[in-house]
Amino acid sequence: MQIGYKLAAEGFGPAELVRQTVRAEAAGFDFVEISDHYHPWLDNQGHSPFAWTVLGAIAAETERIGLATGVTCPTVRYHPAIIAQAAATLAILSENRFTLGLGAGERLNEHIVGEGFPVDVAGRHQLLREALEIIRSL
């Protein structure tokens, strides 16, 4: 069994998330998982740092703890090729401590690029399947 610590990017700024991870590693947690949101869930949360930059800083400040996205949507806001490159880079920087968590996304975070967001679940899942094929091939 592994025990993880959730990095709530909606509630804390990037430097604090790095500090929390350093403390989690010292406390013996096996991994951290960071939300990859553009907007916080609630207005009073006030944060949503760029998860990939935070993960890079965490990789530089830690030695053992696993890192994961929880989760990234590689279909609307991000192109799957960008996610493939980001995940590969982070895997190298973290010495293979990174796990890419992917999902079909939600409108709150994905509509911001102005492309719309597929309402039907089947359509979102089809986009995710296509993105997985691209990411795996790259």
C-alpha positions, 0 to 999 in steps of 0.5 A: 500500500502507498500513502499519498498527500493531495496538493490542493492547488486551489487552496495554496500558492505554488511556493507553499505547495512545494513546501508542503511536498518537502514536508510530506516527503520528510513525514514519509508519504509515498507520493503527492498528487496535484490538481491541474486546474485553471480556475479554483473550484470556489472564488474564495480559494483564490489559487490555481498555479500552473501545475507543471511548473510546480511539479518541476520545482518539487522535483528539484526540491525532493529526492524520493517522493513520487509525483502525479497529476490528479488529473490532467485533461489532454484534449481541450486546454492542452494538446496531447503532444504538449502533455507527452513532452511535459510528462517526459521532461518531468519524468527525467527531472524527477528521475522517474518518480512521475506518474501521469494521471489523465482524465476527460476534464470538466468545463470549469477548466477546459472552456478557457481556450474558447474552443467550447467543451463537449457536453456529452460524456461519450464525446469526451471519452472519445477525445481522451482515447484519441489523446492517449494514443497520441501520448503513448506514441510520442 
